[in-house]
């Protein structure tokens, strides 16, 4: 599961590539390490076109998994978007693009510990997008804050390609790199949009040993 990624590209690049008409993020700074339940930029369909906003990473957890828990930290990765719980958010009003410059998967070491292994585009282009969904939800995300209403997001996963599979065989995020893919995800009917839930082709990602080399 991808539970750590980075977004160090500049807002202008996001706006141009994702065809954003309104930027509501303010002074968006580079985010070299984005963890679950923290704020990050997403592009969604707004009243006047696509807008760039900040949202909290982690969609609402299905109620059955919250029994005995006082806090809902959210679901970051979504494998089956057509299930009963997720299907309510499959329409274009709830789809989003999540900009990234790199993402990590945990590598298990011989001593039982793990370390993050980072991946970025192999073509030298810094920016890509996760195929995401978002919603507005009232819940307890942090015990100290009590009940809050937040814009939440998560992104789809699929089978791993060659590069990611060498570290994490089970899954990888759905990553969009082409302009037509972005448009399909944001505009097309669900049946067509969900065809994008597929691995990035082998060879299109490269392992990056040190995250700061991306900055």
PyMOL CGO cylinders between C-alpha atoms (Angstrom):
from pymol import cmd
from pymol.cgo import CYLINDER

trace = [
    CYLINDER, 0.00, 0.00, 0.00, 1.19, 3.48, -0.80, 0.3, 1, 1, 1, 1, 1, 1,
    CYLINDER, 1.19, 3.48, -0.80, 1.06, 5.41, 2.46, 0.3, 1, 1, 1, 1, 1, 1,
    CYLINDER, 1.06, 5.41, 2.46, 3.74, 7.98, 1.70, 0.3, 1, 1, 1, 1, 1, 1,
    CYLINDER, 3.74, 7.98, 1.70, 4.25, 10.21, -1.33, 0.3, 1, 1, 1, 1, 1, 1,
    CYLINDER, 4.25, 10.21, -1.33, 5.72, 13.58, -2.25, 0.3, 1, 1, 1, 1, 1, 1,
    CYLINDER, 5.72, 13.58, -2.25, 4.54, 16.61, -4.17, 0.3, 1, 1, 1, 1, 1, 1,
    CYLINDER, 4.54, 16.61, -4.17, 7.39, 19.04, -4.76, 0.3, 1, 1, 1, 1, 1, 1,
    CYLINDER, 7.39, 19.04, -4.76, 6.30, 20.42, -8.15, 0.3, 1, 1, 1, 1, 1, 1,
    CYLINDER, 6.30, 20.42, -8.15, 5.23, 24.04, -8.41, 0.3, 1, 1, 1, 1, 1, 1,
    CYLINDER, 5.23, 24.04, -8.41, 1.53, 25.00, -8.45, 0.3, 1, 1, 1, 1, 1, 1,
    CYLINDER, 1.53, 25.00, -8.45, 1.79, 26.52, -11.92, 0.3, 1, 1, 1, 1, 1, 1,
    CYLINDER, 1.79, 26.52, -11.92, 2.74, 23.16, -13.41, 0.3, 1, 1, 1, 1, 1, 1,
    CYLINDER, 2.74, 23.16, -13.41, -0.23, 21.50, -11.69, 0.3, 1, 1, 1, 1, 1, 1,
    CYLINDER, -0.23, 21.50, -11.69, -2.59, 24.20, -12.95, 0.3, 1, 1, 1, 1, 1, 1,
    CYLINDER, -2.59, 24.20, -12.95, -1.33, 23.96, -16.54, 0.3, 1, 1, 1, 1, 1, 1,
    CYLINDER, -1.33, 23.96, -16.54, -1.22, 20.17, -16.85, 0.3, 1, 1, 1, 1, 1, 1,
    CYLINDER, -1.22, 20.17, -16.85, -4.50, 19.51, -15.02, 0.3, 1, 1, 1, 1, 1, 1,
    CYLINDER, -4.50, 19.51, -15.02, -6.31, 22.47, -16.67, 0.3, 1, 1, 1, 1, 1, 1,
    CYLINDER, -6.31, 22.47, -16.67, -7.11, 24.13, -13.35, 0.3, 1, 1, 1, 1, 1, 1,
    CYLINDER, -7.11, 24.13, -13.35, -9.20, 27.30, -13.57, 0.3, 1, 1, 1, 1, 1, 1,
    CYLINDER, -9.20, 27.30, -13.57, -9.24, 28.21, -9.88, 0.3, 1, 1, 1, 1, 1, 1,
    CYLINDER, -9.24, 28.21, -9.88, -6.46, 27.73, -7.31, 0.3, 1, 1, 1, 1, 1, 1,
    CYLINDER, -6.46, 27.73, -7.31, -7.73, 27.74, -3.72, 0.3, 1, 1, 1, 1, 1, 1,
    CYLINDER, -7.73, 27.74, -3.72, -4.58, 26.43, -2.06, 0.3, 1, 1, 1, 1, 1, 1,
    CYLINDER, -4.58, 26.43, -2.06, -3.04, 29.83, -1.33, 0.3, 1, 1, 1, 1, 1, 1,
    CYLINDER, -3.04, 29.83, -1.33, 0.74, 29.74, -1.08, 0.3, 1, 1, 1, 1, 1, 1,
    CYLINDER, 0.74, 29.74, -1.08, 1.27, 26.04, -1.83, 0.3, 1, 1, 1, 1, 1, 1,
    CYLINDER, 1.27, 26.04, -1.83, 4.69, 24.92, -0.59, 0.3, 1, 1, 1, 1, 1, 1,
    CYLINDER, 4.69, 24.92, -0.59, 6.62, 21.78, -1.62, 0.3, 1, 1, 1, 1, 1, 1,
    CYLINDER, 6.62, 21.78, -1.62, 5.51, 18.72, 0.33, 0.3, 1, 1, 1, 1, 1, 1,
    CYLINDER, 5.51, 18.72, 0.33, 8.39, 16.21, 0.32, 0.3, 1, 1, 1, 1, 1, 1,
    CYLINDER, 8.39, 16.21, 0.32, 6.64, 13.75, 2.65, 0.3, 1, 1, 1, 1, 1, 1,
    CYLINDER, 6.64, 13.75, 2.65, 2.84, 13.37, 2.65, 0.3, 1, 1, 1, 1, 1, 1,
    CYLINDER, 2.84, 13.37, 2.65, 1.45, 10.89, 5.16, 0.3, 1, 1, 1, 1, 1, 1,
    CYLINDER, 1.45, 10.89, 5.16, -2.09, 9.57, 5.74, 0.3, 1, 1, 1, 1, 1, 1,
    CYLINDER, -2.09, 9.57, 5.74, -4.52, 11.91, 7.52, 0.3, 1, 1, 1, 1, 1, 1,
    CYLINDER, -4.52, 11.91, 7.52, -2.56, 15.03, 6.49, 0.3, 1, 1, 1, 1, 1, 1,
    CYLINDER, -2.56, 15.03, 6.49, -3.45, 17.78, 4.05, 0.3, 1, 1, 1, 1, 1, 1,
    CYLINDER, -3.45, 17.78, 4.05, -2.40, 17.70, 0.40, 0.3, 1, 1, 1, 1, 1, 1,
    CYLINDER, -2.40, 17.70, 0.40, -3.49, 19.31, -2.89, 0.3, 1, 1, 1, 1, 1, 1,
    CYLINDER, -3.49, 19.31, -2.89, -6.07, 17.70, -5.18, 0.3, 1, 1, 1, 1, 1, 1,
    CYLINDER, -6.07, 17.70, -5.18, -7.75, 18.81, -8.41, 0.3, 1, 1, 1, 1, 1, 1,
    CYLINDER, -7.75, 18.81, -8.41, -11.52, 18.37, -8.50, 0.3, 1, 1, 1, 1, 1, 1,
    CYLINDER, -11.52, 18.37, -8.50, -14.46, 19.47, -10.62, 0.3, 1, 1, 1, 1, 1, 1,
    CYLINDER, -14.46, 19.47, -10.62, -15.93, 22.69, -9.23, 0.3, 1, 1, 1, 1, 1, 1,
    CYLINDER, -15.93, 22.69, -9.23, -18.87, 24.87, -10.21, 0.3, 1, 1, 1, 1, 1, 1,
    CYLINDER, -18.87, 24.87, -10.21, -16.75, 26.94, -12.59, 0.3, 1, 1, 1, 1, 1, 1,
    CYLINDER, -16.75, 26.94, -12.59, -14.41, 24.20, -13.79, 0.3, 1, 1, 1, 1, 1, 1,
    CYLINDER, -14.41, 24.20, -13.79, -11.49, 22.37, -12.26, 0.3, 1, 1, 1, 1, 1, 1,
    CYLINDER, -11.49, 22.37, -12.26, -10.19, 23.74, -8.99, 0.3, 1, 1, 1, 1, 1, 1,
    CYLINDER, -10.19, 23.74, -8.99, -7.05, 23.07, -6.95, 0.3, 1, 1, 1, 1, 1, 1,
    CYLINDER, -7.05, 23.07, -6.95, -7.83, 22.66, -3.25, 0.3, 1, 1, 1, 1, 1, 1,
    CYLINDER, -7.83, 22.66, -3.25, -6.36, 21.17, -0.10, 0.3, 1, 1, 1, 1, 1, 1,
    CYLINDER, -6.36, 21.17, -0.10, -7.94, 18.01, 1.32, 0.3, 1, 1, 1, 1, 1, 1,
    CYLINDER, -7.94, 18.01, 1.32, -7.13, 15.42, 3.97, 0.3, 1, 1, 1, 1, 1, 1,
    CYLINDER, -7.13, 15.42, 3.97, -5.70, 12.09, 2.80, 0.3, 1, 1, 1, 1, 1, 1,
    CYLINDER, -5.70, 12.09, 2.80, -7.97, 9.23, 3.81, 0.3, 1, 1, 1, 1, 1, 1,
    CYLINDER, -7.97, 9.23, 3.81, -11.54, 8.53, 2.72, 0.3, 1, 1, 1, 1, 1, 1,
    CYLINDER, -11.54, 8.53, 2.72, -14.18, 7.50, 5.29, 0.3, 1, 1, 1, 1, 1, 1,
    CYLINDER, -14.18, 7.50, 5.29, -13.66, 4.01, 6.66, 0.3, 1, 1, 1, 1, 1, 1,
    CYLINDER, -13.66, 4.01, 6.66, -16.58, 1.58, 6.19, 0.3, 1, 1, 1, 1, 1, 1,
    CYLINDER, -16.58, 1.58, 6.19, -18.50, 1.46, 9.50, 0.3, 1, 1, 1, 1, 1, 1,
    CYLINDER, -18.50, 1.46, 9.50, -17.88, -2.24, 10.03, 0.3, 1, 1, 1, 1, 1, 1,
    CYLINDER, -17.88, -2.24, 10.03, -14.16, -1.57, 10.45, 0.3, 1, 1, 1, 1, 1, 1,
    CYLINDER, -14.16, -1.57, 10.45, -14.68, 1.22, 12.99, 0.3, 1, 1, 1, 1, 1, 1,
    CYLINDER, -14.68, 1.22, 12.99, -16.27, -0.84, 15.77, 0.3, 1, 1, 1, 1, 1, 1,
    CYLINDER, -16.27, -0.84, 15.77, -14.37, -0.23, 18.98, 0.3, 1, 1, 1, 1, 1, 1,
    CYLINDER, -14.37, -0.23, 18.98, -12.46, 2.73, 17.52, 0.3, 1, 1, 1, 1, 1, 1,
    CYLINDER, -12.46, 2.73, 17.52, -12.97, 6.34, 18.58, 0.3, 1, 1, 1, 1, 1, 1,
    CYLINDER, -12.97, 6.34, 18.58, -11.04, 7.79, 15.62, 0.3, 1, 1, 1, 1, 1, 1,
    CYLINDER, -11.04, 7.79, 15.62, -11.38, 7.26, 11.88, 0.3, 1, 1, 1, 1, 1, 1,
    CYLINDER, -11.38, 7.26, 11.88, -7.96, 7.78, 10.31, 0.3, 1, 1, 1, 1, 1, 1,
    CYLINDER, -7.96, 7.78, 10.31, -9.34, 7.04, 6.87, 0.3, 1, 1, 1, 1, 1, 1,
    CYLINDER, -9.34, 7.04, 6.87, -8.77, 4.70, 3.93, 0.3, 1, 1, 1, 1, 1, 1,
    CYLINDER, -8.77, 4.70, 3.93, -5.91, 5.90, 1.74, 0.3, 1, 1, 1, 1, 1, 1,
    CYLINDER, -5.91, 5.90, 1.74, -5.92, 3.23, -0.99, 0.3, 1, 1, 1, 1, 1, 1,
    CYLINDER, -5.92, 3.23, -0.99, -9.04, 1.93, -2.74, 0.3, 1, 1, 1, 1, 1, 1,
    CYLINDER, -9.04, 1.93, -2.74, -8.89, -1.33, -4.67, 0.3, 1, 1, 1, 1, 1, 1,
    CYLINDER, -8.89, -1.33, -4.67, -12.58, -2.02, -5.39, 0.3, 1, 1, 1, 1, 1, 1,
    CYLINDER, -12.58, -2.02, -5.39, -14.32, 1.27, -6.28, 0.3, 1, 1, 1, 1, 1, 1,
    CYLINDER, -14.32, 1.27, -6.28, -17.50, -0.53, -7.42, 0.3, 1, 1, 1, 1, 1, 1,
    CYLINDER, -17.50, -0.53, -7.42, -18.21, -2.04, -3.99, 0.3, 1, 1, 1, 1, 1, 1,
    CYLINDER, -18.21, -2.04, -3.99, -21.30, -0.87, -2.11, 0.3, 1, 1, 1, 1, 1, 1,
    CYLINDER, -21.30, -0.87, -2.11, -19.34, 1.53, 0.10, 0.3, 1, 1, 1, 1, 1, 1,
    CYLINDER, -19.34, 1.53, 0.10, -17.29, 3.23, -2.63, 0.3, 1, 1, 1, 1, 1, 1,
    CYLINDER, -17.29, 3.23, -2.63, -19.80, 3.24, -5.49, 0.3, 1, 1, 1, 1, 1, 1,
    CYLINDER, -19.80, 3.24, -5.49, -21.56, 6.37, -4.13, 0.3, 1, 1, 1, 1, 1, 1,
    CYLINDER, -21.56, 6.37, -4.13, -18.44, 8.36, -5.04, 0.3, 1, 1, 1, 1, 1, 1,
    CYLINDER, -18.44, 8.36, -5.04, -17.80, 7.00, -8.54, 0.3, 1, 1, 1, 1, 1, 1,
    CYLINDER, -17.80, 7.00, -8.54, -19.38, 9.93, -10.42, 0.3, 1, 1, 1, 1, 1, 1,
    CYLINDER, -19.38, 9.93, -10.42, -17.48, 12.88, -11.87, 0.3, 1, 1, 1, 1, 1, 1,
    CYLINDER, -17.48, 12.88, -11.87, -18.55, 15.15, -8.99, 0.3, 1, 1, 1, 1, 1, 1,
    CYLINDER, -18.55, 15.15, -8.99, -16.39, 13.07, -6.63, 0.3, 1, 1, 1, 1, 1, 1,
    CYLINDER, -16.39, 13.07, -6.63, -13.42, 12.26, -8.84, 0.3, 1, 1, 1, 1, 1, 1,
    CYLINDER, -13.42, 12.26, -8.84, -10.12, 14.05, -8.37, 0.3, 1, 1, 1, 1, 1, 1,
    CYLINDER, -10.12, 14.05, -8.37, -6.55, 14.13, -9.55, 0.3, 1, 1, 1, 1, 1, 1,
    CYLINDER, -6.55, 14.13, -9.55, -3.88, 13.89, -6.86, 0.3, 1, 1, 1, 1, 1, 1,
    CYLINDER, -3.88, 13.89, -6.86, -0.59, 15.47, -8.01, 0.3, 1, 1, 1, 1, 1, 1,
    CYLINDER, -0.59, 15.47, -8.01, 2.64, 13.71, -7.08, 0.3, 1, 1, 1, 1, 1, 1,
    CYLINDER, 2.64, 13.71, -7.08, 6.32, 13.82, -7.90, 0.3, 1, 1, 1, 1, 1, 1,
    CYLINDER, 6.32, 13.82, -7.90, 7.21, 10.48, -6.27, 0.3, 1, 1, 1, 1, 1, 1,
    CYLINDER, 7.21, 10.48, -6.27, 5.62, 7.75, -4.17, 0.3, 1, 1, 1, 1, 1, 1,
    CYLINDER, 5.62, 7.75, -4.17, 6.99, 5.05, -1.91, 0.3, 1, 1, 1, 1, 1, 1,
    CYLINDER, 6.99, 5.05, -1.91, 6.29, 1.44, -1.10, 0.3, 1, 1, 1, 1, 1, 1,
    CYLINDER, 6.29, 1.44, -1.10, 7.71, -0.35, 1.97, 0.3, 1, 1, 1, 1, 1, 1,
    CYLINDER, 7.71, -0.35, 1.97, 10.56, -2.79, 1.40, 0.3, 1, 1, 1, 1, 1, 1,
    CYLINDER, 10.56, -2.79, 1.40, 10.91, -5.56, 3.96, 0.3, 1, 1, 1, 1, 1, 1,
    CYLINDER, 10.91, -5.56, 3.96, 14.48, -6.01, 5.16, 0.3, 1, 1, 1, 1, 1, 1,
    CYLINDER, 14.48, -6.01, 5.16, 16.10, -9.29, 6.36, 0.3, 1, 1, 1, 1, 1, 1,
    CYLINDER, 16.10, -9.29, 6.36, 15.94, -8.13, 9.99, 0.3, 1, 1, 1, 1, 1, 1,
    CYLINDER, 15.94, -8.13, 9.99, 12.16, -7.76, 9.76, 0.3, 1, 1, 1, 1, 1, 1,
    CYLINDER, 12.16, -7.76, 9.76, 12.19, -3.98, 9.59, 0.3, 1, 1, 1, 1, 1, 1,
    CYLINDER, 12.19, -3.98, 9.59, 11.08, -1.99, 6.55, 0.3, 1, 1, 1, 1, 1, 1,
    CYLINDER, 11.08, -1.99, 6.55, 12.21, 1.08, 4.68, 0.3, 1, 1, 1, 1, 1, 1,
    CYLINDER, 12.21, 1.08, 4.68, 10.49, 3.24, 2.06, 0.3, 1, 1, 1, 1, 1, 1,
    CYLINDER, 10.49, 3.24, 2.06, 11.56, 2.74, -1.56, 0.3, 1, 1, 1, 1, 1, 1,
    CYLINDER, 11.56, 2.74, -1.56, 10.72, 5.71, -3.77, 0.3, 1, 1, 1, 1, 1, 1,
    CYLINDER, 10.72, 5.71, -3.77, 9.55, 5.68, -7.39, 0.3, 1, 1, 1, 1, 1, 1,
    CYLINDER, 9.55, 5.68, -7.39, 9.31, 8.52, -9.90, 0.3, 1, 1, 1, 1, 1, 1,
    CYLINDER, 9.31, 8.52, -9.90, 8.66, 8.85, -13.63, 0.3, 1, 1, 1, 1, 1, 1,
    CYLINDER, 8.66, 8.85, -13.63, 11.48, 7.46, -15.75, 0.3, 1, 1, 1, 1, 1, 1,
    CYLINDER, 11.48, 7.46, -15.75, 11.05, 10.00, -18.56, 0.3, 1, 1, 1, 1, 1, 1,
    CYLINDER, 11.05, 10.00, -18.56, 12.35, 12.90, -16.50, 0.3, 1, 1, 1, 1, 1, 1,
    CYLINDER, 12.35, 12.90, -16.50, 8.98, 14.61, -16.22, 0.3, 1, 1, 1, 1, 1, 1,
    CYLINDER, 8.98, 14.61, -16.22, 8.45, 15.48, -12.55, 0.3, 1, 1, 1, 1, 1, 1,
    CYLINDER, 8.45, 15.48, -12.55, 4.68, 15.49, -12.29, 0.3, 1, 1, 1, 1, 1, 1,
    CYLINDER, 4.68, 15.49, -12.29, 2.08, 12.71, -12.43, 0.3, 1, 1, 1, 1, 1, 1,
    CYLINDER, 2.08, 12.71, -12.43, -1.37, 12.21, -10.90, 0.3, 1, 1, 1, 1, 1, 1,
    CYLINDER, -1.37, 12.21, -10.90, -3.06, 9.51, -8.88, 0.3, 1, 1, 1, 1, 1, 1,
    CYLINDER, -3.06, 9.51, -8.88, -6.62, 8.67, -9.97, 0.3, 1, 1, 1, 1, 1, 1,
    CYLINDER, -6.62, 8.67, -9.97, -8.50, 9.76, -6.86, 0.3, 1, 1, 1, 1, 1, 1,
    CYLINDER, -8.50, 9.76, -6.86, -11.93, 10.24, -5.34, 0.3, 1, 1, 1, 1, 1, 1,
    CYLINDER, -11.93, 10.24, -5.34, -12.99, 12.77, -2.74, 0.3, 1, 1, 1, 1, 1, 1,
    CYLINDER, -12.99, 12.77, -2.74, -15.93, 13.58, -0.46, 0.3, 1, 1, 1, 1, 1, 1,
    CYLINDER, -15.93, 13.58, -0.46, -16.98, 15.92, 2.34, 0.3, 1, 1, 1, 1, 1, 1,
    CYLINDER, -16.98, 15.92, 2.34, -17.46, 13.97, 5.56, 0.3, 1, 1, 1, 1, 1, 1,
    CYLINDER, -17.46, 13.97, 5.56, -18.08, 14.57, 9.26, 0.3, 1, 1, 1, 1, 1, 1,
    CYLINDER, -18.08, 14.57, 9.26, -16.11, 12.32, 11.63, 0.3, 1, 1, 1, 1, 1, 1,
    CYLINDER, -16.11, 12.32, 11.63, -13.45, 12.28, 14.34, 0.3, 1, 1, 1, 1, 1, 1,
    CYLINDER, -13.45, 12.28, 14.34, -10.13, 12.32, 12.50, 0.3, 1, 1, 1, 1, 1, 1,
    CYLINDER, -10.13, 12.32, 12.50, -8.04, 13.29, 15.52, 0.3, 1, 1, 1, 1, 1, 1,
    CYLINDER, -8.04, 13.29, 15.52, -9.21, 12.72, 19.07, 0.3, 1, 1, 1, 1, 1, 1,
    CYLINDER, -9.21, 12.72, 19.07, -7.95, 16.12, 20.24, 0.3, 1, 1, 1, 1, 1, 1,
    CYLINDER, -7.95, 16.12, 20.24, -10.01, 17.91, 17.55, 0.3, 1, 1, 1, 1, 1, 1,
    CYLINDER, -10.01, 17.91, 17.55, -13.26, 16.07, 18.16, 0.3, 1, 1, 1, 1, 1, 1,
    CYLINDER, -13.26, 16.07, 18.16, -15.81, 15.82, 15.34, 0.3, 1, 1, 1, 1, 1, 1,
    CYLINDER, -15.81, 15.82, 15.34, -14.91, 17.86, 12.27, 0.3, 1, 1, 1, 1, 1, 1,
    CYLINDER, -14.91, 17.86, 12.27, -16.19, 18.17, 8.72, 0.3, 1, 1, 1, 1, 1, 1,
    CYLINDER, -16.19, 18.17, 8.72, -13.41, 17.71, 6.17, 0.3, 1, 1, 1, 1, 1, 1,
    CYLINDER, -13.41, 17.71, 6.17, -12.80, 17.32, 2.46, 0.3, 1, 1, 1, 1, 1, 1,
    CYLINDER, -12.80, 17.32, 2.46, -11.23, 13.86, 2.23, 0.3, 1, 1, 1, 1, 1, 1,
    CYLINDER, -11.23, 13.86, 2.23, -9.54, 11.99, -0.61, 0.3, 1, 1, 1, 1, 1, 1,
    CYLINDER, -9.54, 11.99, -0.61, -8.04, 8.64, -1.49, 0.3, 1, 1, 1, 1, 1, 1,
    CYLINDER, -8.04, 8.64, -1.49, -6.81, 7.04, -4.69, 0.3, 1, 1, 1, 1, 1, 1,
    CYLINDER, -6.81, 7.04, -4.69, -7.26, 3.80, -6.58, 0.3, 1, 1, 1, 1, 1, 1,
    CYLINDER, -7.26, 3.80, -6.58, -4.81, 0.91, -6.58, 0.3, 1, 1, 1, 1, 1, 1,
    CYLINDER, -4.81, 0.91, -6.58, -4.29, -1.90, -9.05, 0.3, 1, 1, 1, 1, 1, 1,
    CYLINDER, -4.29, -1.90, -9.05, -1.86, -4.72, -9.83, 0.3, 1, 1, 1, 1, 1, 1,
    CYLINDER, -1.86, -4.72, -9.83, 1.81, -3.82, -9.53, 0.3, 1, 1, 1, 1, 1, 1,
    CYLINDER, 1.81, -3.82, -9.53, 3.95, -3.28, -12.61, 0.3, 1, 1, 1, 1, 1, 1,
    CYLINDER, 3.95, -3.28, -12.61, 7.50, -4.67, -12.90, 0.3, 1, 1, 1, 1, 1, 1,
    CYLINDER, 7.50, -4.67, -12.90, 9.28, -1.90, -11.02, 0.3, 1, 1, 1, 1, 1, 1,
    CYLINDER, 9.28, -1.90, -11.02, 6.88, -1.65, -8.09, 0.3, 1, 1, 1, 1, 1, 1,
    CYLINDER, 6.88, -1.65, -8.09, 6.27, -5.40, -8.01, 0.3, 1, 1, 1, 1, 1, 1,
    CYLINDER, 6.27, -5.40, -8.01, 9.92, -6.04, -7.26, 0.3, 1, 1, 1, 1, 1, 1,
    CYLINDER, 9.92, -6.04, -7.26, 9.36, -4.30, -3.91, 0.3, 1, 1, 1, 1, 1, 1,
    CYLINDER, 9.36, -4.30, -3.91, 5.61, -4.62, -3.31, 0.3, 1, 1, 1, 1, 1, 1,
    CYLINDER, 5.61, -4.62, -3.31, 4.10, -7.42, -5.42, 0.3, 1, 1, 1, 1, 1, 1,
    CYLINDER, 4.10, -7.42, -5.42, 0.48, -6.99, -4.33, 0.3, 1, 1, 1, 1, 1, 1,
    CYLINDER, 0.48, -6.99, -4.33, -0.48, -3.54, -5.61, 0.3, 1, 1, 1, 1, 1, 1,
    CYLINDER, -0.48, -3.54, -5.61, 0.48, -0.07, -6.80, 0.3, 1, 1, 1, 1, 1, 1,
    CYLINDER, 0.48, -0.07, -6.80, -1.42, 3.23, -7.12, 0.3, 1, 1, 1, 1, 1, 1,
    CYLINDER, -1.42, 3.23, -7.12, -3.25, 4.05, -10.35, 0.3, 1, 1, 1, 1, 1, 1,
    CYLINDER, -3.25, 4.05, -10.35, -1.01, 6.69, -11.93, 0.3, 1, 1, 1, 1, 1, 1,
    CYLINDER, -1.01, 6.69, -11.93, -2.05, 8.93, -14.82, 0.3, 1, 1, 1, 1, 1, 1,
    CYLINDER, -2.05, 8.93, -14.82, 0.60, 10.66, -16.95, 0.3, 1, 1, 1, 1, 1, 1,
    CYLINDER, 0.60, 10.66, -16.95, -1.17, 11.57, -20.20, 0.3, 1, 1, 1, 1, 1, 1,
    CYLINDER, -1.17, 11.57, -20.20, -3.46, 14.53, -20.80, 0.3, 1, 1, 1, 1, 1, 1,
    CYLINDER, -3.46, 14.53, -20.80, -6.20, 12.39, -22.33, 0.3, 1, 1, 1, 1, 1, 1,
    CYLINDER, -6.20, 12.39, -22.33, -6.13, 10.10, -19.28, 0.3, 1, 1, 1, 1, 1, 1,
    CYLINDER, -6.13, 10.10, -19.28, -6.66, 13.08, -16.99, 0.3, 1, 1, 1, 1, 1, 1,
    CYLINDER, -6.66, 13.08, -16.99, -9.65, 14.18, -19.05, 0.3, 1, 1, 1, 1, 1, 1,
    CYLINDER, -9.65, 14.18, -19.05, -11.19, 10.71, -19.10, 0.3, 1, 1, 1, 1, 1, 1,
    CYLINDER, -11.19, 10.71, -19.10, -10.84, 10.32, -15.35, 0.3, 1, 1, 1, 1, 1, 1,
    CYLINDER, -10.84, 10.32, -15.35, -12.38, 13.72, -14.66, 0.3, 1, 1, 1, 1, 1, 1,
    CYLINDER, -12.38, 13.72, -14.66, -15.14, 13.72, -17.29, 0.3, 1, 1, 1, 1, 1, 1,
    CYLINDER, -15.14, 13.72, -17.29, -16.09, 10.26, -18.54, 0.3, 1, 1, 1, 1, 1, 1,
    CYLINDER, -16.09, 10.26, -18.54, -18.89, 7.97, -17.31, 0.3, 1, 1, 1, 1, 1, 1,
    CYLINDER, -18.89, 7.97, -17.31, -17.80, 5.60, -14.55, 0.3, 1, 1, 1, 1, 1, 1,
    CYLINDER, -17.80, 5.60, -14.55, -17.58, 2.54, -16.79, 0.3, 1, 1, 1, 1, 1, 1,
    CYLINDER, -17.58, 2.54, -16.79, -15.11, 4.28, -19.10, 0.3, 1, 1, 1, 1, 1, 1,
    CYLINDER, -15.11, 4.28, -19.10, -13.18, 6.06, -16.36, 0.3, 1, 1, 1, 1, 1, 1,
    CYLINDER, -13.18, 6.06, -16.36, -12.61, 2.87, -14.37, 0.3, 1, 1, 1, 1, 1, 1,
    CYLINDER, -12.61, 2.87, -14.37, -10.83, 1.28, -17.33, 0.3, 1, 1, 1, 1, 1, 1,
    CYLINDER, -10.83, 1.28, -17.33, -7.92, 3.46, -16.22, 0.3, 1, 1, 1, 1, 1, 1,
    CYLINDER, -7.92, 3.46, -16.22, -7.58, 1.29, -13.11, 0.3, 1, 1, 1, 1, 1, 1,
    CYLINDER, -7.58, 1.29, -13.11, -4.54, -0.52, -14.50, 0.3, 1, 1, 1, 1, 1, 1,
    CYLINDER, -4.54, -0.52, -14.50, -0.80, -0.64, -13.80, 0.3, 1, 1, 1, 1, 1, 1,
    CYLINDER, -0.80, -0.64, -13.80, 1.50, 1.94, -15.32, 0.3, 1, 1, 1, 1, 1, 1,
    CYLINDER, 1.50, 1.94, -15.32, 3.39, 0.21, -18.15, 0.3, 1, 1, 1, 1, 1, 1,
    CYLINDER, 3.39, 0.21, -18.15, 6.66, -1.48, -17.26, 0.3, 1, 1, 1, 1, 1, 1,
    CYLINDER, 6.66, -1.48, -17.26, 9.62, 0.84, -17.70, 0.3, 1, 1, 1, 1, 1, 1,
    CYLINDER, 9.62, 0.84, -17.70, 7.72, 4.07, -17.00, 0.3, 1, 1, 1, 1, 1, 1,
    CYLINDER, 7.72, 4.07, -17.00, 8.89, 4.27, -13.38, 0.3, 1, 1, 1, 1, 1, 1,
    CYLINDER, 8.89, 4.27, -13.38, 12.38, 4.42, -11.95, 0.3, 1, 1, 1, 1, 1, 1,
    CYLINDER, 12.38, 4.42, -11.95, 13.51, 3.67, -8.41, 0.3, 1, 1, 1, 1, 1, 1,
    CYLINDER, 13.51, 3.67, -8.41, 14.91, 6.72, -6.63, 0.3, 1, 1, 1, 1, 1, 1,
    CYLINDER, 14.91, 6.72, -6.63, 17.19, 5.85, -3.75, 0.3, 1, 1, 1, 1, 1, 1,
    CYLINDER, 17.19, 5.85, -3.75, 17.20, 9.24, -2.01, 0.3, 1, 1, 1, 1, 1, 1,
    CYLINDER, 17.20, 9.24, -2.01, 14.08, 11.41, -2.00, 0.3, 1, 1, 1, 1, 1, 1,
    CYLINDER, 14.08, 11.41, -2.00, 15.97, 14.70, -1.77, 0.3, 1, 1, 1, 1, 1, 1,
    CYLINDER, 15.97, 14.70, -1.77, 17.49, 13.99, -5.19, 0.3, 1, 1, 1, 1, 1, 1,
    CYLINDER, 17.49, 13.99, -5.19, 14.05, 14.82, -6.62, 0.3, 1, 1, 1, 1, 1, 1,
    CYLINDER, 14.05, 14.82, -6.62, 13.95, 18.32, -5.18, 0.3, 1, 1, 1, 1, 1, 1,
]
cmd.load_cgo(trace, "trace")
